[in-house]
Amino acid sequence: MSSSNTEELLNPELCGEGVAVAELEASEAMARGFSGKFAHWVTRGGLAILDQGLISGSNFLVSLLLARWLAQDQYGAFALAFSFFLLLSYVYQSFLAEPQAVFSGSSYSKSLRGYLNTLLGIHLILTAFGVILLGGVAAIAAAMGKDGGLPGALAGIAIASPCILFFWLMRRSFYMNLAPARATVGAFIYFLVVTGGLFVAYKRALMSPFSAYLLMAIGAVGTGLFLLSQINKVLPPDTEAPPTRAQVWHKHWEYGRWALAGSVVTWIPYYMYYPLVSEFSGLAQAGQLRALMNLSLPIEQSYTALSILLLPYAARLCREQGLSATAPLVRRIIMLFVGGAVVYWAVLIPLKVPVFHLLYGGKYMQVAHFIPYVAIGTTLWSAAFGPTILLRAIESPDSIFWARLAASVLSLLVGVPATKWFGLWGVVISLILANIAAFLISMYILQRKSTTAPVLNPVLQGEG
């Protein structure tokens, strides 16, 4: 032992000073690590929001311009066809997109390229069924002589659905390795193609629900192919044997069978109102409902983007530390999402009249007074992201199913007669009740699971 080391051991003051210096250096290193980690997540979170913002912005602009340029019944046909597409997209997400986000951060994290190749094959099978189903509905609507552009809208969404879902799959593939930058580039290309094509169609008097969906199809398939050409630059080489299609089908089915049931009970309390309103009050009022709900799209799409980014992270956290250690993450997600919704609506509600004039050129003013009620429903919907992200991360879609089943039953018992008797008033009140039920039951289920779940890795939890 050197004399200097001996002196430090024999001199408490020098020893204490050395400890203090070491503690200070450790604190500075931790601070640098925290700031770097924070900047890392802020950058990726910002890119995820920008990515989703470009997609939702283009869809939002399409919806707004169609509301201005089409008759109300044609716009209602566009909205009704889109509600059917959303039902198909929920089924797709159940079997493919949602398990992809979970398993890419856990089971297949070391074979992402092979996993994606398998998912592309599954995509072709699922979307083929969707095209047949939506095309059949369009043929039935045409045979029944439905007017207001409904057959064309349904035919358009039958063409667009596989293209849009392919685009979604490719965008999500970049999130498997938490690399949303190139997905954002793809979203920008999609935005330019769709919005630019929309104005060209309008100038040439080709605007209709069918042409709008056709433009979305062209933009989606072109951008999806571009992203496919870029994906190997982001995904690391596989270090494990890629899974077989049978393995992925089995694992996705084990997860997706509950998510599939959950997708149906998700669609019911939020989108069943478009066919209901069309049946009870006509396509024009379905267009009014769509015009009203358009204002919630920016915040809903932003939160969907953040949830895509947070889900793989939450899955890793649950795997390493156990569900019982994730309560702070749930609280932070709830506060972040609810806070953002409150700020958004606090700005928008006082300006609802000029906003409707600006967006719709004076049309749909008769529904502007519903905006505060839509704000309440959207804020409650935002809060539910906290528990549902964690329930998905622990591969428990059955829990989400039970929470949303309660919301669906409530919507069917209350929403159907309320929509028939009170029109849009019945819709907005039913949406608020459904969101309250979904949030409270999700929180209750997560709390039950958290108190009974074992700590999966006590060493890692102690280090955290």
TORZA-535924 format. One record per residue (C-alpha): residue in three letters; x, y, z. Coordinates in Angstrom, 1 decimal. Each point is the difference from the previous one (the first is absolute). Layout:
REM residues N
+-----+--------+--------+--------+
|   r |      u |      v |      w |
+-----+--------+--------+--------+
| ALA |      X |      Y |      Z |
...
+-----+--------+--------+--------+
END
This chain:
REM residues 464
+-----+--------+--------+--------+
|   r |      u |      v |      w |
+-----+--------+--------+--------+
| MET |    0.0 |    0.0 |    0.0 |
| SER |    1.4 |    3.4 |   -0.9 |
| SER |    0.7 |    2.7 |    2.6 |
| SER |   -2.7 |    2.2 |   -1.4 |
| ASN |   -2.6 |   -2.7 |    0.3 |
| THR |    1.2 |   -0.7 |    3.5 |
| GLU |   -0.3 |    3.6 |    0.9 |
| GLU |   -3.6 |    0.2 |   -1.3 |
| LEU |   -1.0 |   -3.0 |    2.1 |
| LEU |    1.6 |    1.4 |    3.2 |
| ASN |   -1.3 |    3.5 |   -0.6 |
| PRO |   -3.9 |    0.1 |    0.4 |
| GLU |   -0.1 |    3.5 |   -1.5 |
| LEU |    1.8 |   -1.1 |   -3.2 |
| CYS |   -2.0 |   -3.2 |   -0.1 |
| GLY |   -3.3 |    2.0 |    0.3 |
| GLU |    1.1 |    2.4 |   -2.6 |
| GLY |    0.8 |   -2.9 |   -2.4 |
| VAL |   -3.4 |   -1.5 |    0.7 |
| ALA |   -1.7 |    3.4 |   -0.6 |
| VAL |    1.8 |    0.4 |   -3.3 |
| ALA |   -0.9 |   -3.5 |   -1.1 |
| GLU |   -3.6 |    0.7 |    1.0 |
| LEU |    0.0 |    3.2 |   -1.9 |
| GLU |    1.4 |   -1.6 |   -3.1 |
| ALA |   -2.6 |   -2.8 |    0.2 |
| SER |   -2.8 |    2.6 |    0.4 |
| GLU |    1.3 |    1.9 |   -3.0 |
| ALA |    0.2 |   -3.2 |   -2.1 |
| MET |   -3.6 |   -0.9 |    1.1 |
| ALA |   -1.2 |    3.5 |   -1.0 |
| ARG |    1.7 |   -0.3 |   -3.4 |
| GLY |   -1.5 |   -3.4 |   -0.5 |
| PHE |   -3.5 |    1.3 |    1.0 |
| SER |    0.3 |    3.0 |   -2.3 |
| GLY |    1.2 |   -2.1 |   -2.9 |
| LYS |   -2.8 |   -2.5 |    0.6 |
| PHE |   -2.5 |    2.8 |    0.2 |
| ALA |    1.2 |    1.6 |   -3.2 |
| HIS |   -0.1 |   -3.5 |   -1.7 |
| TRP |   -3.7 |   -0.4 |    0.9 |
| VAL |   -0.9 |    3.6 |   -0.8 |
| THR |    1.5 |   -0.4 |   -3.5 |
| ARG |   -1.7 |   -3.3 |   -0.7 |
| GLY |   -3.2 |    1.2 |    1.5 |
| GLY |    0.1 |    3.1 |   -2.1 |
| LEU |    0.6 |   -2.0 |   -3.1 |
| ALA |   -2.8 |   -2.4 |    0.8 |
| ILE |   -2.4 |    2.9 |    0.5 |
| LEU |    1.2 |    1.6 |   -3.3 |
| ASP |   -0.4 |   -3.3 |   -1.8 |
| GLN |   -3.5 |   -0.4 |    1.2 |
| GLY |   -0.7 |    3.7 |   -0.4 |
| LEU |    0.8 |   -0.2 |   -3.7 |
| ILE |   -2.2 |   -3.0 |   -0.5 |
| SER |   -2.9 |    1.4 |    2.1 |
| GLY |    0.6 |    3.4 |   -1.6 |
| SER |   -0.5 |   -1.4 |   -3.5 |
| ASN |   -3.1 |   -2.0 |    1.1 |
| PHE |   -1.3 |    3.0 |    1.9 |
| LEU |    0.5 |    2.3 |   -3.0 |
| VAL |   -1.7 |   -2.5 |   -2.3 |
| SER |   -2.9 |   -0.2 |    2.4 |
| LEU |   -0.3 |    3.8 |    0.3 |
| LEU |    0.2 |    0.7 |   -3.7 |
| LEU |   -2.5 |   -2.7 |   -0.8 |
| ALA |   -2.3 |    1.5 |    2.6 |
| ARG |    0.3 |    3.3 |   -1.8 |
| TRP |   -0.2 |   -1.3 |   -3.6 |
| LEU |   -2.5 |   -2.8 |    0.3 |
| ALA |   -3.7 |    0.0 |    0.8 |
| GLN |   -0.8 |   -1.0 |    3.5 |
| ASP |   -1.5 |   -3.4 |   -1.0 |
| GLN |    3.2 |   -0.8 |   -2.1 |
| TYR |    2.1 |    1.0 |    3.0 |
| GLY |   -2.1 |   -2.2 |    2.1 |
| ALA |    0.7 |   -2.9 |   -2.4 |
| PHE |    3.7 |    0.7 |    0.3 |
| ALA |   -0.3 |   -0.1 |    3.8 |
| LEU |   -2.1 |   -3.2 |    0.0 |
| ALA |    2.4 |   -1.8 |   -2.3 |
| PHE |    2.9 |    1.1 |    2.3 |
| SER |   -1.7 |   -1.4 |    3.0 |
| PHE |   -0.1 |   -3.5 |   -1.7 |
| PHE |    3.7 |    0.4 |   -0.8 |
| LEU |    0.7 |    0.7 |    3.6 |
| LEU |   -1.7 |   -3.3 |    1.0 |
| LEU |    2.2 |   -1.8 |   -2.5 |
| SER |    3.1 |    1.8 |    1.3 |
| TYR |   -0.8 |   -1.0 |    3.6 |
| VAL |   -0.1 |   -3.6 |   -1.1 |
| TYR |    3.3 |    0.5 |   -1.8 |
| GLN |    1.6 |    1.7 |    3.0 |
| SER |   -1.2 |   -2.9 |    2.3 |
| PHE |    1.7 |   -2.7 |   -2.1 |
| LEU |    3.0 |    1.9 |   -1.3 |
| ALA |    0.8 |    3.6 |    1.0 |
| GLU |   -0.5 |   -0.2 |    3.7 |
| PRO |    1.8 |   -3.3 |    0.6 |
| GLN |    2.7 |    1.3 |   -2.3 |
| ALA |    0.7 |    2.9 |    2.4 |
| VAL |    0.0 |   -2.4 |    3.0 |
| PHE |    2.0 |   -2.9 |   -1.4 |
| SER |    2.6 |    2.2 |   -1.7 |
| GLY |    1.1 |    1.2 |    3.4 |
| SER |   -0.1 |   -3.5 |    1.6 |
| SER |   -0.2 |   -3.4 |   -1.8 |
| TYR |    1.4 |    1.0 |   -3.4 |
| SER |    2.3 |    2.9 |    1.0 |
| LYS |    3.0 |   -1.9 |   -1.3 |
| SER |   -1.5 |   -1.0 |   -3.4 |
| LEU |   -1.9 |    3.1 |   -1.1 |
| ARG |    0.7 |   -0.3 |   -3.7 |
| GLY |   -1.2 |   -3.6 |   -0.3 |
| TYR |   -3.0 |    0.9 |    2.2 |
| LEU |   -0.9 |    2.9 |   -2.4 |
| ASN |    0.2 |   -2.3 |   -3.0 |
| THR |   -2.5 |   -2.4 |    1.6 |
| LEU |   -2.3 |    2.9 |    0.9 |
| LEU |   -0.1 |    1.1 |   -3.7 |
| GLY |   -1.4 |   -3.4 |   -0.9 |
| ILE |   -2.6 |    0.2 |    2.7 |
| HIS |   -0.9 |    3.5 |   -1.2 |
| LEU |   -0.9 |   -1.3 |   -3.5 |
| ILE |   -2.3 |   -2.7 |    1.4 |
| LEU |   -1.8 |    2.3 |    2.4 |
| THR |   -0.5 |    2.9 |   -2.5 |
| ALA |   -1.3 |   -2.4 |   -2.7 |
| PHE |   -2.9 |   -0.9 |    2.3 |
| GLY |   -0.6 |    3.7 |    0.6 |
| VAL |   -0.2 |    0.9 |   -3.7 |
| ILE |   -2.5 |   -2.8 |   -0.6 |
| LEU |   -2.1 |    1.1 |    2.9 |
| LEU |   -0.1 |    3.7 |   -0.8 |
| GLY |   -0.3 |   -0.6 |   -3.7 |
| GLY |   -3.1 |   -2.2 |    0.7 |
| VAL |   -1.5 |    2.7 |    2.2 |
| ALA |    0.5 |    2.6 |   -2.9 |
| ALA |   -1.6 |   -2.4 |   -2.5 |
| ILE |   -3.0 |   -0.5 |    2.3 |
| ALA |   -0.4 |    3.8 |    0.5 |
| ALA |    0.1 |    0.5 |   -3.8 |
| ALA |   -2.6 |   -2.7 |   -0.5 |
| MET |   -2.3 |    1.5 |    2.5 |
| GLY |    0.3 |    3.4 |   -1.8 |
| LYS |    1.4 |    1.9 |    3.0 |
| ASP |    0.6 |    3.6 |   -0.9 |
| GLY |    2.3 |    2.8 |    1.4 |
| GLY |    3.1 |   -1.6 |   -1.4 |
| LEU |    0.0 |   -2.9 |    2.5 |
| PRO |    0.8 |   -2.8 |   -2.6 |
| GLY |    2.9 |    2.0 |   -1.3 |
| ALA |    1.3 |    0.7 |    3.5 |
| LEU |   -0.2 |   -3.7 |    0.9 |
| ALA |    1.8 |   -1.0 |   -3.2 |
| GLY |    2.6 |    2.6 |    0.6 |
| ILE |    0.8 |   -1.2 |    3.6 |
| ALA |    0.1 |   -3.6 |   -1.3 |
| ILE |    2.8 |    1.0 |   -2.3 |
| ALA |    1.7 |    2.3 |    2.5 |
| SER |   -0.1 |   -2.3 |    3.1 |
| PRO |    2.9 |   -2.5 |   -0.9 |
| CYS |    2.2 |    2.9 |   -1.2 |
| ILE |   -0.6 |    2.0 |    3.2 |
| LEU |    0.6 |   -3.0 |    2.3 |
| PHE |    3.2 |   -0.8 |   -1.9 |
| PHE |    1.2 |    3.5 |    0.6 |
| TRP |   -0.9 |   -0.2 |    3.7 |
| LEU |    1.9 |   -3.3 |    0.3 |
| MET |    3.2 |    1.5 |   -1.6 |
| ARG |   -0.2 |    3.1 |    2.2 |
| ARG |   -0.3 |   -2.1 |    3.1 |
| SER |    2.9 |   -2.1 |   -1.1 |
| PHE |    2.4 |    2.9 |    0.7 |
| TYR |   -1.4 |    0.3 |    3.5 |
| MET |    1.1 |   -3.6 |    0.7 |
| ASN |    3.5 |    1.4 |    0.5 |
| LEU |   -1.2 |    3.4 |    1.3 |
| ALA |    1.1 |    1.7 |   -3.2 |
| PRO |   -2.9 |    2.2 |   -1.2 |
| ALA |    2.1 |    2.4 |   -2.1 |
| ARG |   -0.4 |   -1.8 |   -3.3 |
| ALA |   -3.6 |   -0.7 |    0.8 |
| THR |   -0.4 |    3.8 |    0.2 |
| VAL |    1.5 |    0.4 |   -3.4 |
| GLY |   -2.5 |   -2.5 |   -1.4 |
| ALA |   -2.8 |    1.9 |    1.7 |
| PHE |    1.1 |    3.2 |   -1.6 |
| ILE |    0.0 |   -1.7 |   -3.5 |
| TYR |   -3.5 |   -1.3 |    0.7 |
| PHE |   -1.2 |    3.4 |    1.1 |
| LEU |    1.3 |    1.6 |   -3.3 |
| VAL |   -1.5 |   -2.6 |   -2.2 |
| VAL |   -3.5 |   -0.1 |    1.5 |
| THR |   -0.5 |    3.7 |    0.6 |
| GLY |    1.6 |    1.0 |   -3.3 |
| GLY |   -2.2 |   -2.6 |   -1.8 |
| LEU |   -3.1 |    1.3 |    1.8 |
| PHE |    0.4 |    3.5 |   -1.4 |
| VAL |    0.7 |   -1.3 |   -3.5 |
| ALA |   -3.2 |   -2.1 |    0.2 |
| TYR |   -2.0 |    3.1 |    1.2 |
| LYS |    1.3 |    2.2 |   -2.7 |
| ARG |   -1.0 |   -2.6 |   -2.6 |
| ALA |   -3.4 |   -0.5 |    1.5 |
| LEU |    0.8 |   -3.6 |    0.9 |
| MET |   -0.7 |    0.3 |    3.7 |
| SER |   -2.1 |   -2.7 |    1.6 |
| PRO |    0.3 |   -2.5 |    2.9 |
| PHE |    1.3 |   -2.6 |   -2.4 |
| SER |    2.7 |    2.2 |   -1.5 |
| ALA |    1.1 |    1.1 |    3.6 |
| TYR |    0.5 |   -3.6 |    1.0 |
| LEU |    1.8 |   -0.8 |   -3.2 |
| LEU |    2.4 |    2.8 |    0.7 |
| MET |    0.6 |   -1.4 |    3.5 |
| ALA |    0.7 |   -3.4 |   -1.6 |
| ILE |    2.5 |    1.3 |   -2.4 |
| GLY |    1.9 |    2.0 |    2.6 |
| ALA |    0.0 |   -2.9 |    2.5 |
| VAL |    1.3 |   -2.7 |   -2.3 |
| GLY |    2.6 |    2.3 |   -1.6 |
| THR |    1.3 |    1.1 |    3.4 |
| GLY |   -0.2 |   -3.5 |    1.5 |
| LEU |    2.3 |   -1.3 |   -2.8 |
| PHE |    2.4 |    2.8 |    0.7 |
| LEU |    0.1 |   -0.9 |    3.7 |
| LEU |    0.5 |   -3.7 |   -0.9 |
| SER |    3.1 |    0.9 |   -2.0 |
| GLN |    1.4 |    1.9 |    3.1 |
| ILE |   -0.8 |   -2.4 |    2.8 |
| ASN |    3.3 |   -2.0 |    0.0 |
| LYS |    1.9 |    3.2 |    0.7 |
| VAL |   -1.7 |    0.2 |    3.4 |
| LEU |   -0.7 |   -3.6 |    1.1 |
| PRO |    3.1 |   -1.7 |    1.4 |
| PRO |    1.1 |   -3.4 |   -1.6 |
| ASP |   -1.7 |   -3.0 |    1.6 |
| THR |    2.0 |   -1.7 |    2.7 |
| GLU |   -2.5 |   -2.8 |    0.4 |
| ALA |   -1.8 |   -2.2 |   -2.5 |
| PRO |   -3.0 |    1.8 |   -1.4 |
| PRO |   -3.4 |   -1.3 |    1.1 |
| THR |   -2.1 |   -2.1 |   -2.4 |
| ARG |   -3.4 |    1.1 |   -1.2 |
| ALA |   -1.6 |   -2.7 |    2.1 |
| GLN |    1.8 |    1.2 |    3.1 |
| VAL |   -1.0 |    3.6 |   -0.6 |
| TRP |   -3.6 |   -0.9 |   -0.8 |
| HIS |   -0.3 |   -2.0 |    3.2 |
| LYS |    1.5 |    2.7 |    2.2 |
| HIS |   -2.1 |    2.7 |   -1.7 |
| TRP |   -3.1 |   -2.1 |    0.3 |
| GLU |    0.7 |   -0.6 |    3.7 |
| TYR |    0.2 |    3.8 |    0.5 |
| GLY |   -2.4 |    1.1 |   -2.8 |
| ARG |   -3.0 |   -2.2 |    0.9 |
| TRP |   -0.7 |    2.3 |    2.9 |
| ALA |    1.1 |    3.1 |   -1.8 |
| LEU |   -2.4 |   -1.0 |   -2.8 |
| ALA |   -2.9 |   -0.1 |    2.4 |
| GLY |    1.3 |    3.2 |    1.4 |
| SER |    0.1 |    1.6 |   -3.4 |
| VAL |   -3.7 |   -0.6 |   -0.5 |
| VAL |   -0.9 |    1.4 |    3.4 |
| THR |    2.3 |    3.0 |   -0.7 |
| TRP |   -1.8 |    0.8 |   -3.3 |
| ILE |   -3.5 |   -0.2 |    1.6 |
| PRO |    0.2 |    2.8 |    2.5 |
| TYR |    1.8 |    2.4 |   -2.4 |
| TYR |   -1.0 |   -0.7 |   -3.6 |
| MET |   -3.3 |   -1.8 |    0.0 |
| TYR |   -1.6 |    3.4 |    0.0 |
| TYR |    0.7 |    0.7 |   -3.6 |
| PRO |   -2.2 |   -2.9 |   -1.3 |
| LEU |   -2.5 |    0.8 |    2.7 |
| VAL |   -0.3 |    3.7 |   -0.8 |
| SER |   -0.1 |   -0.9 |   -3.7 |
| GLU |   -2.9 |   -2.4 |    0.6 |
| PHE |   -2.0 |    2.2 |    2.4 |
| SER |    0.7 |    3.5 |   -1.4 |
| GLY |    1.6 |   -0.5 |   -3.4 |
| LEU |    3.5 |    0.4 |   -1.5 |
| ALA |    0.0 |    3.7 |    0.4 |
| GLN |    0.0 |   -0.2 |    3.8 |
| ALA |    2.8 |   -2.6 |   -0.2 |
| GLY |    1.9 |    2.7 |   -1.8 |
| GLN |   -0.7 |    2.4 |    2.8 |
| LEU |    1.3 |   -2.5 |    2.6 |
| ARG |    3.2 |   -0.5 |   -2.0 |
| ALA |    0.4 |    3.8 |   -0.3 |
| LEU |   -0.4 |    0.2 |    3.8 |
| MET |    2.4 |   -2.8 |    0.8 |
| ASN |    2.7 |    1.3 |   -2.4 |
| LEU |    1.1 |    2.5 |    2.6 |
| SER |    1.1 |   -2.8 |    2.4 |
| LEU |    2.2 |   -1.7 |   -2.7 |
| PRO |    3.2 |    2.0 |    0.6 |
| ILE |    0.2 |   -1.0 |    3.7 |
| GLU |   -1.2 |   -3.6 |   -0.6 |
| GLN |    2.6 |   -0.6 |   -2.8 |
| SER |    2.8 |    1.6 |    2.1 |
| TYR |   -0.8 |   -2.3 |    2.9 |
| THR |   -0.2 |   -3.0 |   -2.3 |
| ALA |    3.5 |    0.8 |   -1.2 |
| LEU |    1.4 |    0.3 |    3.5 |
| SER |   -1.7 |   -3.3 |    1.0 |
| ILE |    1.8 |   -1.7 |   -2.9 |
| LEU |    3.3 |    1.3 |    1.3 |
| LEU |   -0.7 |   -0.8 |    3.7 |
| LEU |   -1.4 |   -3.5 |   -0.4 |
| PRO |    3.4 |   -1.7 |   -0.8 |
| TYR |    1.6 |    1.9 |    2.8 |
| ALA |   -2.7 |   -1.0 |    2.4 |
| ALA |    0.3 |   -3.6 |   -1.1 |
| ARG |    3.7 |    0.0 |    0.7 |
| LEU |   -0.5 |    1.7 |    3.4 |
| CYS |   -2.6 |   -2.6 |    1.1 |
| ARG |    2.3 |   -2.8 |   -1.1 |
| GLU |    3.0 |    1.3 |    1.8 |
| GLN |   -1.6 |    1.5 |    3.2 |
| GLY |   -3.4 |   -1.5 |    0.3 |
| LEU |   -3.5 |    1.5 |   -0.3 |
| SER |    0.1 |    1.1 |    3.7 |
| ALA |    2.8 |    2.4 |   -0.8 |
| THR |   -1.7 |    1.9 |   -2.8 |
| ALA |   -2.5 |    2.0 |    2.0 |
| PRO |    2.0 |    3.3 |   -0.5 |
| LEU |   -0.1 |   -0.6 |   -3.7 |
| VAL |   -3.8 |   -0.3 |    0.0 |
| ARG |   -0.4 |    3.2 |    2.0 |
| ARG |    2.4 |    1.9 |   -2.3 |
| ILE |   -1.9 |   -1.2 |   -3.2 |
| ILE |   -3.3 |    1.0 |    1.5 |
| MET |    1.2 |    3.5 |    1.1 |
| LEU |    1.7 |    0.5 |   -3.4 |
| PHE |   -3.0 |   -1.0 |   -2.1 |
| VAL |   -2.6 |    1.7 |    2.1 |
| GLY |    2.0 |    3.2 |    0.4 |
| GLY |    0.5 |    0.2 |   -3.8 |
| ALA |   -3.8 |   -0.5 |   -0.6 |
| VAL |   -0.9 |    2.7 |    2.6 |
| VAL |    2.4 |    2.5 |   -1.6 |
| TYR |   -1.2 |   -0.8 |   -3.6 |
| TRP |   -3.7 |    0.4 |    0.9 |
| ALA |    0.6 |    3.1 |    2.2 |
| VAL |    1.3 |    1.7 |   -3.1 |
| LEU |   -2.6 |   -1.3 |   -2.4 |
| ILE |   -3.3 |    0.3 |    1.9 |
| PRO |    0.0 |    3.8 |    0.2 |
| LEU |    0.7 |    0.2 |   -3.7 |
| LYS |   -2.5 |   -2.7 |   -1.2 |
| VAL |   -2.2 |    2.3 |   -2.1 |
| PRO |    2.8 |    1.7 |   -2.0 |
| VAL |    1.7 |   -3.4 |   -0.3 |
| PHE |   -3.1 |   -1.5 |   -1.6 |
| HIS |   -0.2 |    2.9 |   -2.3 |
| LEU |    3.7 |   -0.4 |   -1.0 |
| LEU |   -0.1 |   -3.7 |   -0.4 |
| TYR |   -3.3 |   -0.6 |   -1.6 |
| GLY |   -0.7 |    3.4 |   -1.7 |
| GLY |   -3.1 |    0.6 |    2.1 |
| LYS |   -1.4 |   -3.5 |   -0.4 |
| TYR |   -0.9 |   -2.2 |    3.0 |
| MET |   -0.5 |    2.9 |    2.4 |
| GLN |   -3.0 |   -1.8 |    1.5 |
| VAL |    2.3 |   -2.4 |    1.8 |
| ALA |    2.7 |    2.4 |    1.3 |
| HIS |   -1.6 |    0.1 |    3.4 |
| PHE |    0.8 |   -3.7 |    0.6 |
| ILE |    3.7 |    0.7 |    0.1 |
| PRO |    0.3 |    0.2 |    3.9 |
| TYR |   -1.7 |   -3.4 |    0.3 |
| VAL |    2.4 |   -1.5 |   -2.5 |
| ALA |    2.8 |    1.5 |    2.0 |
| ILE |   -1.1 |   -1.8 |    3.2 |
| GLY |   -0.3 |   -3.3 |   -1.9 |
| THR |    3.5 |    0.4 |   -1.6 |
| THR |    1.7 |    0.9 |    3.3 |
| LEU |   -1.5 |   -3.1 |    1.7 |
| TRP |    1.1 |   -2.1 |   -3.1 |
| SER |    3.5 |    1.5 |    0.4 |
| ALA |    0.2 |   -1.1 |    3.7 |
| ALA |   -0.7 |   -3.6 |   -1.0 |
| PHE |    3.3 |   -0.2 |   -1.9 |
| GLY |    1.9 |   -0.4 |    3.3 |
| PRO |   -1.4 |   -3.3 |    1.1 |
| THR |   -0.6 |   -1.4 |   -3.5 |
| ILE |    3.6 |    0.4 |   -1.1 |
| LEU |    1.2 |   -1.9 |    3.0 |
| LEU |   -2.6 |   -2.7 |   -0.4 |
| ARG |    1.1 |   -0.5 |   -3.6 |
| ALA |    3.6 |    0.0 |    1.1 |
| ILE |   -0.6 |   -3.0 |    2.2 |
| GLU |   -1.8 |   -1.8 |   -2.8 |
| SER |   -3.4 |    0.2 |    1.7 |
| PRO |   -2.4 |    1.1 |   -2.7 |
| ASP |   -2.8 |   -2.0 |    1.8 |
| SER |    0.1 |    2.7 |    2.7 |
| ILE |   -0.5 |    2.8 |   -2.6 |
| PHE |   -2.8 |   -2.1 |   -1.4 |
| TRP |   -1.9 |   -0.1 |    3.3 |
| ALA |    0.4 |    3.7 |    0.5 |
| ARG |   -1.3 |    0.9 |   -3.5 |
| LEU |   -2.7 |   -2.6 |    0.1 |
| ALA |   -1.5 |    1.9 |    2.9 |
| ALA |    0.2 |    3.2 |   -2.1 |
| SER |   -1.6 |   -1.8 |   -2.9 |
| VAL |   -2.9 |   -1.4 |    2.0 |
| LEU |   -0.6 |    3.5 |    1.5 |
| SER |    0.1 |    1.5 |   -3.5 |
| LEU |   -2.5 |   -2.6 |   -1.4 |
| LEU |   -2.4 |    0.4 |    2.9 |
| VAL |    0.2 |    3.8 |    0.2 |
| GLY |    1.6 |    1.1 |   -3.3 |
| VAL |   -2.4 |   -1.7 |   -2.5 |
| PRO |   -3.3 |    1.4 |    1.5 |
| ALA |    1.7 |    3.3 |    0.8 |
| THR |    1.1 |    0.4 |   -3.6 |
| LYS |   -3.4 |   -0.9 |   -1.3 |
| TRP |   -1.9 |    2.4 |    2.3 |
| PHE |    2.5 |    2.9 |    0.4 |
| GLY |    2.2 |   -0.2 |   -3.0 |
| LEU |    3.5 |    1.5 |    0.5 |
| TRP |   -0.7 |    0.9 |    3.6 |
| GLY |   -0.5 |   -3.7 |    0.7 |
| VAL |    3.3 |   -0.8 |   -1.8 |
| VAL |    2.2 |    2.5 |    2.0 |
| ILE |   -1.4 |   -1.0 |    3.4 |
| SER |    0.3 |   -3.7 |   -0.8 |
| LEU |    3.7 |    0.6 |   -1.0 |
| ILE |    0.7 |    1.6 |    3.4 |
| LEU |   -1.6 |   -2.8 |    1.9 |
| ALA |    1.9 |   -2.6 |   -2.0 |
| ASN |    3.4 |    1.7 |    0.6 |
| ILE |   -0.7 |    0.2 |    3.7 |
| ALA |   -0.7 |   -3.7 |    0.2 |
| ALA |    3.0 |   -1.0 |   -2.1 |
| PHE |    2.4 |    2.0 |    2.1 |
| LEU |   -1.2 |   -1.0 |    3.4 |
| ILE |   -0.2 |   -3.7 |   -0.8 |
| SER |    3.5 |    0.0 |   -1.6 |
| MET |    1.5 |    1.7 |    3.0 |
| TYR |   -1.7 |   -2.5 |    2.3 |
| ILE |    1.2 |   -3.0 |   -2.0 |
| LEU |    3.6 |    1.3 |   -0.1 |
| GLN |    0.0 |    0.7 |    3.7 |
| ARG |   -1.1 |   -3.6 |    0.7 |
| LYS |    2.7 |   -1.4 |   -2.3 |
| SER |    2.7 |    2.3 |    1.5 |
| THR |   -0.7 |   -1.1 |    3.6 |
| THR |    0.2 |   -3.7 |   -0.9 |
| ALA |    2.8 |    0.1 |   -2.6 |
| PRO |    3.4 |   -1.3 |    1.2 |
| VAL |    3.2 |    2.0 |   -0.5 |
| LEU |    1.6 |   -1.6 |   -3.0 |
| ASN |    3.6 |    1.2 |    0.6 |
| PRO |    0.7 |    1.3 |    3.5 |
| VAL |    3.6 |    0.8 |   -0.9 |
| LEU |   -1.0 |    2.3 |   -2.9 |
| GLN |   -2.7 |    1.6 |    2.1 |
| GLY |    2.5 |    0.7 |    2.8 |
| GLU |    2.3 |    1.6 |   -2.5 |
| GLY |   -2.9 |    2.1 |   -1.3 |
+-----+--------+--------+--------+
END
